[in-house]
Amino acid sequence: MKIVLVGGGKVGAALARQLSEEGHNVTVVDTNKARVEHIGESYDVMSILGNGSSITTLSEAGVEDADVFIAVTGSDELNLLCCMFAKKAGHCHAIARVRNPSYSHELDFIKKQIGISAIINPEMAAAKEISHLLRFPGASKIDTFAGGRVRLIKFALTEQQGLDGVAIHEIPTRLKSDILVCAVERNGGVIIPNGNFVLQNGDQVTFLATQEKAHEFFQRIHLPVRPVRNALIVGGGAIAYYLSQELLENHVRVRIVERDPARCNELAESLPGAQILNEDGSNREFLLSDGLESTEAFVALTNIDEENVLLTLFAKKHSQGKLVTKINRLEFDDILAGLDLGSIVYPKYMTCDYIVQYVRALQNEAGNNIKTLYRILDDRVEALEFTVHEESKATGVPLSQLHLKKNLLLCCITRGNEIRIPRGGDQIQVGDNVIVVTLEHGLHDLRDIVED
C-alpha cells in the first residue's frame, strides 16, 4: 500500500522502518532537514522536507492516491489539520496521534467531523497498561485479547515459584492450572517452547490465560495477586493524569510528586481525590520521608528516561512495592531489560503497534483480519489475534494435522463466549478469533500461519 507519514521523530522513524520492511511504499514528510536526511538514508522510503499541513507538500508526497495517511508530529492540532487536508485531497484512511488530555472526551466527535479513521492517544494507552499491572502486581507485562477476557502475562521465574526443572506439559496436572506458556526469554534469546521444554530459574516466562485462571496460577506459584491500595507517582504529566483517574476510580490512594508549581495547581484542580506534592522527585530524603518504604507501587513517569531509571533503582533498594518505569527512547531496551526495573512501559511502542495493526488489517478487509497485534519481548515476538471471516487451509482441520510454521504457537481459540486453549483435536472455524504467538514478523492473515 502507499502510505504518507507526516512526522519524522522517534515514532515516525520507527513506523517508517517497520512499514517499509513490510513492503509498503512509504513517504515521510518532516520540517527538520536532519531527520529527513537520516530517514531517507536509513530506510527504504522516500523523504520530503516540508510542512505536512501544506497542500503543495502533501501533493508532492502523493497524498491524492495514498491508501493510508499518518500524522505523528509533536503537535495535536497539526496532526488533525494534516489529516483533514489529506482527507480532502484524496480517499485515504487517516490516522492521527492526539495526546492532550483536554481532547480526551472529544475524540469521537473529532473523528466524525474530520473523517479520521483512527485517533491514537499513547499516554492514555500507557496509563491503562500501568493500571492493569497495578491490579495484578505479580506480572511484569500484561497484554489483553478478546475484549480483555484473555491475557498474555509475563513474569520472572525465581526459586520462590518452585518451577525450576519442570517441563511445560507438567504444569496443568502438577498445578491444576489451565494456562499455556507461549514464550520464554533465556540468556538473551527467545524461545517458542513445546511441551517438553524445561523451565529454569532466571527465565522470563510469558503465558496465556483468562484473568481467573491467571489469578489461580499466580496464587499457586506464590506471586502477588492483590491489587495495590496506594501508589506513589513521580512526574505529573499526561500519563500521571490518566493513570490517577483510573486508580482513583478503583479506590487506590494516589500521591503525585511534581516539581512544577503551575502543573501542581492544574493537577490539584483536575484530580481532587489525589494528593499533589510540589517537590523534586529526585530528592532521596523527601522520597524516604514521604513513605517510599511503605508504598505498594512506585511509578516513575518523568519526561527524562535517565531520571526514571535512577528513581526506580533507588525505589527498588528501599521498597518492596510494585515498580513501573516509563521509557520514551526505544534504542536501549535490551540494556534496560538487564537492570530489573520492574515493569517497563514504552508509550512510543504502543503507537507503532496500533498503527501497524491497523495497516495490516486494511490489507485483508475481505479475509481474516488482524484484530489485535502486540510486539513483545523487546520487539522480537509478535502476538496476534485474527478474526476468521472465511474458510481457508487453516480451517476445518484438526490442529494436530496442520503444518504450522516453525517458531509459531497457536495459543487460544475464542468462539462466542467460549475460550479454549486448543488441543490437537480442535479445529478453527469461521467466526472464531484465534491468537498466535510467533518469532516471525509480518503475518497478515490466518493463512500465513500454515506452511505452504
C-alpha positions as a LaTeX table, in Angstrom:
\begin{tabular}{lrrr}
\hline
Residue & $x$ (\AA) & $y$ (\AA) & $z$ (\AA) \\
\hline
Met1 & 0.00 & 0.00 & 0.00 \\
Lys2 & 1.01 & 3.62 & $-0.47$ \\
Ile3 & 1.47 & 5.37 & 2.88 \\
Val4 & 2.20 & 9.04 & 3.58 \\
Leu5 & 3.67 & 9.66 & 7.03 \\
Val6 & 3.95 & 13.18 & 8.47 \\
Gly7 & 6.37 & 13.47 & 11.39 \\
Gly8 & 9.86 & 12.01 & 11.40 \\
Gly9 & 10.59 & 11.86 & 15.12 \\
Lys10 & 11.17 & 8.68 & 17.12 \\
Val11 & 7.72 & 7.27 & 16.39 \\
Gly12 & 7.76 & 8.37 & 12.77 \\
Ala13 & 11.16 & 6.81 & 12.17 \\
Ala14 & 10.11 & 3.55 & 13.84 \\
Leu15 & 6.97 & 3.44 & 11.71 \\
Ala16 & 8.92 & 4.20 & 8.54 \\
Arg17 & 11.25 & 1.29 & 9.26 \\
Gln18 & 8.51 & $-1.19$ & 10.16 \\
Leu19 & 6.11 & $-0.32$ & 7.34 \\
Ser20 & 8.82 & $-0.26$ & 4.68 \\
Glu21 & 10.13 & $-3.64$ & 5.89 \\
Glu22 & 6.60 & $-5.00$ & 5.41 \\
Gly23 & 6.72 & $-3.97$ & 1.77 \\
His24 & 4.75 & $-0.74$ & 1.78 \\
Asn25 & 5.57 & 2.31 & $-0.34$ \\
Val26 & 6.26 & 4.89 & 2.37 \\
Thr27 & 6.80 & 8.64 & 2.01 \\
Val28 & 7.89 & 10.59 & 5.10 \\
Val29 & 7.35 & 14.36 & 5.46 \\
Asp30 & 9.07 & 16.49 & 8.10 \\
Thr31 & 10.22 & 20.09 & 8.54 \\
Asn32 & 13.54 & 19.04 & 10.10 \\
Lys33 & 16.24 & 18.61 & 7.45 \\
Ala34 & 18.44 & 16.34 & 9.58 \\
Arg35 & 15.51 & 14.00 & 10.28 \\
Val36 & 14.53 & 13.87 & 6.63 \\
Glu37 & 18.07 & 13.03 & 5.55 \\
His38 & 18.51 & 10.40 & 8.28 \\
Ile39 & 15.26 & 8.61 & 7.47 \\
Gly40 & 15.88 & 8.75 & 3.74 \\
Glu41 & 19.37 & 7.28 & 4.14 \\
Ser42 & 18.47 & 4.68 & 6.79 \\
Tyr43 & 15.28 & 3.13 & 5.39 \\
Asp44 & 13.81 & 2.20 & 2.04 \\
Val45 & 11.44 & 5.17 & 1.99 \\
Met46 & 11.03 & 8.47 & 0.18 \\
Ser47 & 11.60 & 11.51 & 2.40 \\
Ile48 & 10.42 & 15.07 & 1.75 \\
Leu49 & 11.43 & 18.26 & 3.53 \\
Gly50 & 8.28 & 20.30 & 4.03 \\
Asn51 & 5.23 & 21.19 & 6.11 \\
Gly52 & 2.68 & 18.40 & 6.34 \\
Ser53 & $-0.16$ & 20.90 & 6.54 \\
Ser54 & 0.80 & 22.41 & 3.17 \\
Ile55 & $-1.34$ & 21.24 & 0.27 \\
Thr56 & 1.67 & 21.67 & $-2.01$ \\
Thr57 & 3.83 & 19.42 & 0.19 \\
Leu58 & 1.08 & 16.82 & 0.54 \\
Ser59 & 0.60 & 16.80 & $-3.23$ \\
Glu60 & 4.34 & 16.27 & $-3.70$ \\
Ala61 & 4.11 & 13.34 & $-1.29$ \\
Gly62 & 1.33 & 11.83 & $-3.41$ \\
Val63 & $-1.50$ & 12.09 & $-0.90$ \\
Glu64 & $-4.10$ & 12.07 & $-3.70$ \\
Asp65 & $-3.58$ & 8.37 & $-4.36$ \\
Ala66 & $-2.36$ & 7.29 & $-0.91$ \\
Asp67 & $-4.07$ & 4.38 & 0.84 \\
Val68 & $-3.11$ & 5.47 & 4.35 \\
Phe69 & $-2.14$ & 8.84 & 5.82 \\
Ile70 & $-0.48$ & 9.01 & 9.25 \\
Ala71 & 0.25 & 12.17 & 11.26 \\
Val72 & 2.55 & 11.79 & 14.29 \\
Thr73 & 4.14 & 15.23 & 14.66 \\
Gly74 & 4.62 & 16.75 & 18.11 \\
Ser75 & 1.50 & 18.92 & 17.71 \\
Asp76 & $-2.01$ & 17.51 & 18.15 \\
Glu77 & $-3.53$ & 20.38 & 16.22 \\
Leu78 & $-1.10$ & 19.97 & 13.34 \\
Asn79 & $-1.82$ & 16.23 & 13.20 \\
Leu80 & $-5.56$ & 16.88 & 12.98 \\
Leu81 & $-5.10$ & 19.61 & 10.37 \\
Cys82 & $-2.86$ & 17.36 & 8.24 \\
Cys83 & $-5.44$ & 14.58 & 8.38 \\
Met84 & $-8.24$ & 16.95 & 7.43 \\
Phe85 & $-6.31$ & 18.17 & 4.37 \\
Ala86 & $-5.35$ & 14.61 & 3.42 \\
Lys87 & $-8.99$ & 13.51 & 3.54 \\
Lys88 & $-9.98$ & 16.47 & 1.35 \\
Ala89 & $-7.23$ & 15.75 & $-1.17$ \\
Gly90 & $-7.78$ & 12.00 & $-1.50$ \\
His91 & $-9.67$ & 8.97 & $-0.24$ \\
Cys92 & $-7.16$ & 7.62 & 2.24 \\
His93 & $-7.54$ & 6.17 & 5.71 \\
Ala94 & $-6.26$ & 8.90 & 8.05 \\
Ile95 & $-4.66$ & 8.22 & 11.46 \\
Ala96 & $-3.69$ & 10.97 & 13.92 \\
Arg97 & $-1.79$ & 10.94 & 17.19 \\
Val98 & $-3.57$ & 13.18 & 19.72 \\
Arg99 & $-2.10$ & 13.39 & 23.21 \\
Asn100 & $-3.54$ & 16.41 & 25.02 \\
Pro101 & $-5.91$ & 15.36 & 27.85 \\
Ser102 & $-8.18$ & 18.30 & 27.01 \\
Tyr103 & $-9.23$ & 16.41 & 23.86 \\
Ser104 & $-9.80$ & 13.08 & 25.62 \\
His105 & $-13.59$ & 13.45 & 25.82 \\
Glu106 & $-13.92$ & 14.83 & 22.30 \\
Leu107 & $-12.14$ & 12.20 & 20.23 \\
Asp108 & $-15.28$ & 10.58 & 18.84 \\
Phe109 & $-16.64$ & 13.99 & 17.82 \\
Ile110 & $-13.32$ & 14.92 & 16.17 \\
Lys111 & $-13.17$ & 11.63 & 14.26 \\
Lys112 & $-16.69$ & 12.07 & 12.97 \\
Gln113 & $-16.34$ & 15.74 & 11.98 \\
Ile114 & $-12.96$ & 15.43 & 10.26 \\
Gly115 & $-13.47$ & 11.92 & 8.95 \\
Ile116 & $-10.39$ & 10.46 & 10.63 \\
Ser117 & $-10.25$ & 6.68 & 10.68 \\
Ala118 & $-8.38$ & 6.37 & 13.98 \\
Ile119 & $-7.01$ & 8.60 & 16.73 \\
Ile120 & $-4.23$ & 7.30 & 18.96 \\
Asn121 & $-3.50$ & 8.61 & 22.46 \\
Pro122 & $-0.32$ & 6.81 & 23.60 \\
Glu123 & $-0.37$ & 8.40 & 27.06 \\
Met124 & $-3.87$ & 7.13 & 27.73 \\
Ala125 & $-2.89$ & 3.67 & 26.46 \\
Ala126 & 0.20 & 3.67 & 28.70 \\
Ala127 & $-1.92$ & 4.65 & 31.71 \\
Lys128 & $-4.32$ & 1.78 & 31.06 \\
Glu129 & $-1.41$ & $-0.67$ & 30.83 \\
Ile130 & 0.06 & 0.56 & 34.11 \\
Ser131 & $-3.36$ & 0.35 & 35.75 \\
His132 & $-3.62$ & $-3.31$ & 34.66 \\
Leu133 & $-0.19$ & $-4.00$ & 36.15 \\
Leu134 & $-1.11$ & $-2.40$ & 39.48 \\
Arg135 & $-4.24$ & $-4.55$ & 39.66 \\
Phe136 & $-2.12$ & $-7.68$ & 39.06 \\
Pro137 & 1.29 & $-6.76$ & 40.53 \\
Gly138 & 2.97 & $-10.14$ & 40.16 \\
Ala139 & 3.15 & $-9.60$ & 36.39 \\
Ser140 & 5.86 & $-7.56$ & 34.70 \\
Lys141 & 3.86 & $-7.20$ & 31.45 \\
Ile142 & 0.20 & $-7.70$ & 30.54 \\
Asp143 & $-1.39$ & $-7.60$ & 27.09 \\
Thr144 & $-5.08$ & $-8.28$ & 26.53 \\
Phe145 & $-7.06$ & $-10.04$ & 23.81 \\
Ala146 & $-10.69$ & $-10.94$ & 23.18 \\
Gly147 & $-12.01$ & $-7.72$ & 24.63 \\
Gly148 & $-9.97$ & $-8.15$ & 27.82 \\
Arg149 & $-11.12$ & $-11.73$ & 28.50 \\
Val150 & $-7.76$ & $-13.29$ & 27.58 \\
Arg151 & $-4.40$ & $-12.09$ & 28.85 \\
Leu152 & $-0.80$ & $-12.58$ & 27.82 \\
Ile153 & 1.24 & $-12.23$ & 31.01 \\
Lys154 & 4.97 & $-12.13$ & 31.65 \\
Phe155 & 6.75 & $-12.87$ & 34.93 \\
Ala156 & 10.27 & $-13.59$ & 36.16 \\
Leu157 & 10.80 & $-17.17$ & 37.33 \\
Thr158 & 12.64 & $-17.43$ & 40.66 \\
Glu159 & 13.25 & $-20.12$ & 43.25 \\
Gln160 & 10.09 & $-18.97$ & 45.05 \\
Gln161 & 7.82 & $-20.30$ & 42.28 \\
Gly162 & 9.11 & $-23.88$ & 42.52 \\
Leu163 & 9.09 & $-24.44$ & 38.75 \\
Asp164 & 12.81 & $-24.92$ & 38.18 \\
Gly165 & 13.29 & $-28.16$ & 36.23 \\
Val166 & 9.57 & $-28.54$ & 35.44 \\
Ala167 & 8.56 & $-29.37$ & 31.86 \\
Ile168 & 5.78 & $-27.23$ & 30.42 \\
His169 & 3.50 & $-30.21$ & 29.80 \\
Glu170 & 3.60 & $-30.96$ & 33.55 \\
Ile171 & 2.14 & $-27.60$ & 34.62 \\
Pro172 & $-1.59$ & $-28.33$ & 34.02 \\
Thr173 & $-1.54$ & $-31.53$ & 36.11 \\
Arg174 & 1.08 & $-30.52$ & 38.66 \\
Leu175 & $-0.51$ & $-27.15$ & 39.46 \\
Lys176 & $-4.04$ & $-27.81$ & 38.19 \\
Ser177 & $-3.66$ & $-24.64$ & 36.12 \\
Asp178 & $-5.25$ & $-24.16$ & 32.72 \\
Ile179 & $-2.59$ & $-21.85$ & 31.28 \\
Leu180 & $-0.32$ & $-22.07$ & 28.22 \\
Val181 & 3.33 & $-21.00$ & 28.25 \\
Cys182 & 3.85 & $-19.17$ & 24.95 \\
Ala183 & 7.39 & $-17.76$ & 25.09 \\
Val184 & 10.48 & $-17.90$ & 27.27 \\
Glu185 & 13.41 & $-15.48$ & 27.42 \\
Arg186 & 16.65 & $-17.16$ & 28.46 \\
Asn187 & 20.26 & $-15.96$ & 28.23 \\
Gly188 & 19.34 & $-13.16$ & 25.85 \\
Gly189 & 17.38 & $-15.37$ & 23.46 \\
Val190 & 13.68 & $-16.00$ & 22.94 \\
Ile191 & 12.16 & $-19.47$ & 22.59 \\
Ile192 & 8.67 & $-20.52$ & 21.49 \\
Pro193 & 8.57 & $-23.71$ & 23.59 \\
Asn194 & 6.92 & $-27.08$ & 23.09 \\
Gly195 & 5.53 & $-29.22$ & 25.87 \\
Asn196 & 8.88 & $-30.87$ & 26.60 \\
Phe197 & 10.65 & $-27.57$ & 27.24 \\
Val198 & 12.04 & $-27.44$ & 30.80 \\
Leu199 & 11.84 & $-24.19$ & 32.77 \\
Gln200 & 14.79 & $-22.78$ & 34.70 \\
Asn201 & 15.11 & $-20.16$ & 37.41 \\
Gly202 & 16.00 & $-16.86$ & 35.76 \\
Asp203 & 13.67 & $-17.41$ & 32.81 \\
Gln204 & 11.28 & $-14.66$ & 31.78 \\
Val205 & 8.08 & $-16.59$ & 31.14 \\
Thr206 & 5.14 & $-15.38$ & 29.07 \\
Phe207 & 1.89 & $-17.34$ & 29.33 \\
Leu208 & $-1.70$ & $-17.01$ & 28.13 \\
Ala209 & $-4.79$ & $-17.48$ & 30.29 \\
Thr210 & $-8.11$ & $-15.97$ & 31.22 \\
Gln211 & $-7.96$ & $-13.47$ & 34.07 \\
Glu212 & $-9.46$ & $-16.01$ & 36.50 \\
Lys213 & $-7.03$ & $-18.79$ & 35.52 \\
Ala214 & $-4.05$ & $-16.42$ & 35.64 \\
His215 & $-5.07$ & $-15.38$ & 39.15 \\
Glu216 & $-5.24$ & $-19.02$ & 40.27 \\
Phe217 & $-1.87$ & $-19.82$ & 38.66 \\
Phe218 & $-0.12$ & $-16.90$ & 40.35 \\
Gln219 & $-1.54$ & $-17.90$ & 43.72 \\
Arg220 & $-0.18$ & $-21.43$ & 43.27 \\
Ile221 & 3.31 & $-20.21$ & 42.39 \\
His222 & 3.34 & $-17.62$ & 45.21 \\
Leu223 & 3.23 & $-14.43$ & 43.15 \\
Pro224 & 1.20 & $-11.43$ & 44.39 \\
Val225 & $-2.31$ & $-11.06$ & 43.03 \\
Arg226 & $-3.90$ & $-8.48$ & 45.35 \\
Pro227 & $-4.32$ & $-5.08$ & 43.65 \\
Val228 & $-2.22$ & $-2.29$ & 45.14 \\
Arg229 & $-4.01$ & 0.03 & 47.56 \\
Asn230 & $-1.70$ & 3.03 & 47.28 \\
Ala231 & 0.68 & 4.41 & 44.66 \\
Leu232 & 3.45 & 6.99 & 44.63 \\
Ile233 & 3.85 & 8.60 & 41.19 \\
Val234 & 6.84 & 10.81 & 40.32 \\
Gly235 & 6.14 & 13.12 & 37.40 \\
Gly236 & 2.85 & 14.87 & 36.78 \\
Gly237 & 2.47 & 14.66 & 33.01 \\
Ala238 & $-0.37$ & 13.33 & 30.89 \\
Ile239 & 0.24 & 9.67 & 31.80 \\
Ala240 & 0.13 & 10.52 & 35.51 \\
Tyr241 & $-3.18$ & 12.33 & 34.96 \\
Tyr242 & $-4.81$ & 9.45 & 33.06 \\
Leu243 & $-3.38$ & 6.85 & 35.46 \\
Ser244 & $-4.59$ & 8.72 & 38.53 \\
Gln245 & $-8.10$ & 8.86 & 37.09 \\
Glu246 & $-8.05$ & 5.08 & 36.65 \\
Leu247 & $-6.63$ & 4.43 & 40.12 \\
Leu248 & $-8.96$ & 6.80 & 41.94 \\
Glu249 & $-11.95$ & 5.12 & 40.30 \\
Asn250 & $-10.67$ & 1.86 & 41.82 \\
His251 & $-10.26$ & 3.46 & 45.29 \\
Val252 & $-6.45$ & 3.47 & 45.20 \\
Arg253 & $-4.76$ & 6.19 & 47.27 \\
Val254 & $-2.70$ & 8.31 & 44.86 \\
Arg255 & 0.19 & 10.67 & 45.57 \\
Ile256 & 1.83 & 12.60 & 42.70 \\
Val257 & 5.22 & 14.29 & 43.07 \\
Glu258 & 5.70 & 17.17 & 40.61 \\
Arg259 & 8.33 & 19.91 & 40.74 \\
Asp260 & 6.44 & 22.50 & 38.63 \\
Pro261 & 4.08 & 24.58 & 40.86 \\
Ala262 & 1.81 & 25.56 & 37.96 \\
Arg263 & 1.38 & 21.93 & 36.93 \\
Cys264 & 0.66 & 21.01 & 40.56 \\
Asn265 & $-2.20$ & 23.51 & 40.59 \\
Glu266 & $-3.61$ & 22.03 & 37.37 \\
Leu267 & $-3.44$ & 18.50 & 38.78 \\
Ala268 & $-5.00$ & 19.56 & 42.08 \\
Glu269 & $-7.96$ & 21.05 & 40.22 \\
Ser270 & $-8.47$ & 18.11 & 37.85 \\
Leu271 & $-7.72$ & 15.34 & 40.39 \\
Pro272 & $-9.30$ & 16.42 & 43.69 \\
Gly273 & $-9.03$ & 12.90 & 45.09 \\
Ala274 & $-5.24$ & 12.72 & 44.69 \\
Gln275 & $-2.55$ & 14.18 & 46.94 \\
Ile276 & $-0.35$ & 16.52 & 44.89 \\
Leu277 & 3.14 & 17.17 & 46.28 \\
Asn278 & 5.16 & 20.10 & 44.90 \\
Glu279 & 8.60 & 18.60 & 45.39 \\
Asp280 & 11.63 & 17.43 & 43.43 \\
Gly281 & 11.04 & 13.73 & 42.84 \\
Ser282 & 14.78 & 13.08 & 42.65 \\
Asn283 & 15.24 & 14.24 & 46.26 \\
Arg284 & 16.01 & 10.99 & 48.03 \\
Glu285 & 15.43 & 12.35 & 51.53 \\
Phe286 & 11.98 & 13.57 & 50.53 \\
Leu287 & 11.01 & 10.22 & 48.97 \\
Leu288 & 12.03 & 8.35 & 52.09 \\
Ser289 & 10.26 & 10.79 & 54.41 \\
Asp290 & 7.09 & 10.58 & 52.31 \\
Gly291 & 6.73 & 6.85 & 52.76 \\
Leu292 & 8.63 & 5.28 & 49.88 \\
Glu293 & 9.44 & 2.26 & 52.02 \\
Ser294 & 5.76 & 1.51 & 52.68 \\
Thr295 & 4.27 & 2.34 & 49.29 \\
Glu296 & 2.70 & $-0.59$ & 47.43 \\
Ala297 & 3.52 & 0.85 & 44.00 \\
Phe298 & 6.18 & 3.26 & 42.76 \\
Val299 & 5.69 & 4.68 & 39.26 \\
Ala300 & 8.43 & 6.77 & 37.59 \\
Leu301 & 6.82 & 8.99 & 34.94 \\
Thr302 & 9.13 & 11.98 & 34.49 \\
Asn303 & 10.00 & 13.15 & 30.98 \\
Ile304 & 13.64 & 12.09 & 31.36 \\
Asp305 & 14.43 & 8.40 & 30.85 \\
Glu306 & 17.65 & 8.51 & 32.87 \\
Glu307 & 15.85 & 10.05 & 35.82 \\
Asn308 & 13.14 & 7.39 & 35.67 \\
Val309 & 15.75 & 4.63 & 35.66 \\
Leu310 & 17.64 & 6.07 & 38.64 \\
Leu311 & 14.43 & 6.71 & 40.57 \\
Thr312 & 13.30 & 3.12 & 40.06 \\
Leu313 & 16.68 & 1.71 & 41.10 \\
Phe314 & 16.51 & 3.83 & 44.26 \\
Ala315 & 12.94 & 2.72 & 44.95 \\
Lys316 & 13.92 & $-0.91$ & 44.39 \\
Lys317 & 16.54 & $-0.56$ & 47.13 \\
His318 & 14.10 & 0.87 & 49.68 \\
Ser319 & 10.69 & $-0.57$ & 48.79 \\
Gln320 & 9.08 & $-3.97$ & 48.31 \\
Gly321 & 6.30 & $-2.40$ & 46.24 \\
Lys322 & 5.45 & $-2.84$ & 42.57 \\
Leu323 & 7.84 & $-0.87$ & 40.32 \\
Val324 & 6.86 & 0.70 & 36.99 \\
Thr325 & 9.22 & 2.73 & 34.78 \\
Lys326 & 8.27 & 4.82 & 31.76 \\
Ile327 & 10.85 & 4.91 & 28.95 \\
Asn328 & 10.49 & 7.14 & 25.89 \\
Arg329 & 13.54 & 6.18 & 23.84 \\
Leu330 & 13.47 & 2.86 & 22.04 \\
Glu331 & 17.20 & 2.38 & 21.41 \\
Phe332 & 18.35 & 0.85 & 24.71 \\
Asp333 & 15.57 & $-1.58$ & 25.56 \\
Asp334 & 17.98 & $-4.54$ & 25.53 \\
Ile335 & 20.20 & $-2.85$ & 28.12 \\
Leu336 & 17.29 & $-1.76$ & 30.29 \\
Ala337 & 15.94 & $-5.31$ & 30.32 \\
Gly338 & 19.01 & $-6.34$ & 32.33 \\
Leu339 & 18.53 & $-3.72$ & 35.06 \\
Asp340 & 15.45 & $-5.31$ & 36.65 \\
Leu341 & 13.39 & $-2.11$ & 36.63 \\
Gly342 & 10.13 & $-3.88$ & 37.31 \\
Ser343 & 7.60 & $-3.24$ & 34.56 \\
Ile344 & 8.85 & $-1.00$ & 31.74 \\
Val345 & 6.26 & 0.90 & 29.71 \\
Tyr346 & 7.07 & 2.32 & 26.26 \\
Pro347 & 4.33 & 4.72 & 25.04 \\
Lys348 & 6.01 & 5.01 & 21.64 \\
Tyr349 & 5.84 & 1.23 & 21.10 \\
Met350 & 2.10 & 1.41 & 21.71 \\
Thr351 & 1.65 & 3.98 & 18.95 \\
Cys352 & 3.68 & 1.92 & 16.48 \\
Asp353 & 1.91 & $-1.33$ & 17.36 \\
Tyr354 & $-1.54$ & 0.16 & 16.90 \\
Ile355 & $-0.74$ & 1.71 & 13.52 \\
Val356 & 0.97 & $-1.42$ & 12.18 \\
Gln357 & $-2.04$ & $-3.47$ & 13.34 \\
Tyr358 & $-4.40$ & $-1.07$ & 11.57 \\
Val359 & $-2.42$ & $-1.13$ & 8.32 \\
Arg360 & $-2.20$ & $-4.94$ & 8.26 \\
Ala361 & $-5.94$ & $-5.22$ & 8.88 \\
Leu362 & $-6.63$ & $-2.92$ & 5.92 \\
Gln363 & $-4.76$ & $-5.29$ & 3.63 \\
Asn364 & $-7.15$ & $-8.12$ & 4.44 \\
Glu365 & $-10.54$ & $-6.45$ & 4.63 \\
Ala366 & $-12.12$ & $-9.39$ & 2.81 \\
Gly367 & $-10.06$ & $-12.06$ & 4.54 \\
Asn368 & $-9.12$ & $-12.95$ & 8.11 \\
Asn369 & $-8.45$ & $-9.61$ & 9.77 \\
Ile370 & $-5.87$ & $-8.89$ & 12.42 \\
Lys371 & $-7.95$ & $-7.76$ & 15.37 \\
Thr372 & $-5.11$ & $-7.22$ & 17.85 \\
Leu373 & $-1.33$ & $-7.01$ & 17.49 \\
Tyr374 & 1.37 & $-6.75$ & 20.14 \\
Arg375 & 5.10 & $-6.82$ & 19.55 \\
Ile376 & 6.53 & $-8.18$ & 22.79 \\
Leu377 & 9.80 & $-9.26$ & 24.39 \\
Asp378 & 11.85 & $-6.35$ & 23.06 \\
Asp379 & 10.08 & $-6.45$ & 19.68 \\
Arg380 & 11.33 & $-9.99$ & 18.98 \\
Val381 & 7.95 & $-11.73$ & 19.21 \\
Glu382 & 4.56 & $-10.90$ & 17.73 \\
Ala383 & 1.31 & $-11.87$ & 19.41 \\
Leu384 & $-1.67$ & $-11.57$ & 17.06 \\
Glu385 & $-5.41$ & $-12.09$ & 17.27 \\
Phe386 & $-7.15$ & $-12.95$ & 13.98 \\
Thr387 & $-10.86$ & $-12.87$ & 13.26 \\
Val388 & $-11.76$ & $-15.75$ & 10.91 \\
His389 & $-14.15$ & $-14.46$ & 8.23 \\
Glu390 & $-13.83$ & $-17.20$ & 5.63 \\
Glu391 & $-12.70$ & $-20.78$ & 5.15 \\
Ser392 & $-9.05$ & $-21.42$ & 4.31 \\
Lys393 & $-6.38$ & $-24.09$ & 4.58 \\
Ala394 & $-6.22$ & $-23.30$ & 8.32 \\
Thr395 & $-9.92$ & $-24.02$ & 8.98 \\
Gly396 & $-11.84$ & $-27.26$ & 9.36 \\
Val397 & $-8.72$ & $-29.34$ & 10.02 \\
Pro398 & $-7.66$ & $-30.84$ & 13.38 \\
Leu399 & $-4.77$ & $-28.78$ & 14.70 \\
Ser400 & $-2.65$ & $-31.91$ & 15.01 \\
Gln401 & $-2.82$ & $-32.21$ & 11.21 \\
Leu402 & $-1.95$ & $-28.58$ & 10.46 \\
His403 & 1.64 & $-27.97$ & 9.39 \\
Leu404 & 2.23 & $-24.78$ & 11.36 \\
Lys405 & 5.27 & $-22.67$ & 10.63 \\
Lys406 & 8.32 & $-23.04$ & 12.84 \\
Asn407 & 8.59 & $-20.86$ & 15.93 \\
Leu408 & 4.84 & $-20.32$ & 15.98 \\
Leu409 & 2.33 & $-21.36$ & 18.62 \\
Leu410 & $-1.45$ & $-21.33$ & 18.28 \\
Cys411 & $-2.41$ & $-20.31$ & 21.80 \\
Cys412 & $-6.14$ & $-19.74$ & 22.03 \\
Ile413 & $-9.44$ & $-20.02$ & 20.18 \\
Thr414 & $-12.41$ & $-17.91$ & 21.28 \\
Arg415 & $-15.80$ & $-18.97$ & 19.94 \\
Gly416 & $-18.65$ & $-16.82$ & 21.20 \\
Asn417 & $-18.39$ & $-16.87$ & 24.99 \\
Glu418 & $-16.14$ & $-19.96$ & 24.97 \\
Ile419 & $-12.40$ & $-19.57$ & 25.47 \\
Arg420 & $-10.27$ & $-22.60$ & 24.64 \\
Ile421 & $-6.59$ & $-23.34$ & 24.98 \\
Pro422 & $-6.56$ & $-25.63$ & 21.93 \\
Arg423 & $-5.63$ & $-29.30$ & 21.83 \\
Gly424 & $-4.70$ & $-31.43$ & 18.86 \\
Gly425 & $-8.28$ & $-32.42$ & 18.05 \\
Asp426 & $-9.63$ & $-28.85$ & 17.98 \\
Gln427 & $-10.44$ & $-27.15$ & 14.68 \\
Ile428 & $-10.57$ & $-23.49$ & 13.65 \\
Gln429 & $-13.99$ & $-22.45$ & 12.37 \\
Val430 & $-15.37$ & $-19.41$ & 10.57 \\
Gly431 & $-16.40$ & $-16.86$ & 13.20 \\
Asp432 & $-13.61$ & $-17.80$ & 15.63 \\
Asn433 & $-10.98$ & $-15.45$ & 17.00 \\
Val434 & $-7.55$ & $-17.10$ & 17.02 \\
Ile435 & $-4.49$ & $-15.96$ & 19.00 \\
Val436 & $-0.99$ & $-16.91$ & 17.84 \\
Val437 & 2.50 & $-16.10$ & 19.15 \\
Thr438 & 5.40 & $-16.18$ & 16.71 \\
Leu439 & 9.02 & $-15.18$ & 16.17 \\
Glu440 & 8.14 & $-14.39$ & 12.55 \\
His441 & 7.26 & $-10.77$ & 11.86 \\
Gly442 & 4.82 & $-9.54$ & 9.26 \\
Leu443 & 1.95 & $-12.05$ & 9.41 \\
His444 & $-1.10$ & $-10.52$ & 7.74 \\
Asp445 & $-3.65$ & $-13.32$ & 7.60 \\
Leu446 & $-4.52$ & $-16.51$ & 9.44 \\
Arg447 & $-3.46$ & $-18.44$ & 6.35 \\
Asp448 & 0.09 & $-17.20$ & 6.96 \\
Ile449 & 0.47 & $-19.48$ & 10.00 \\
Val450 & 0.47 & $-22.64$ & 7.84 \\
Glu451 & 3.45 & $-23.85$ & 5.80 \\
Asp452 & 2.94 & $-23.59$ & 2.04 \\
\hline
\end{tabular}
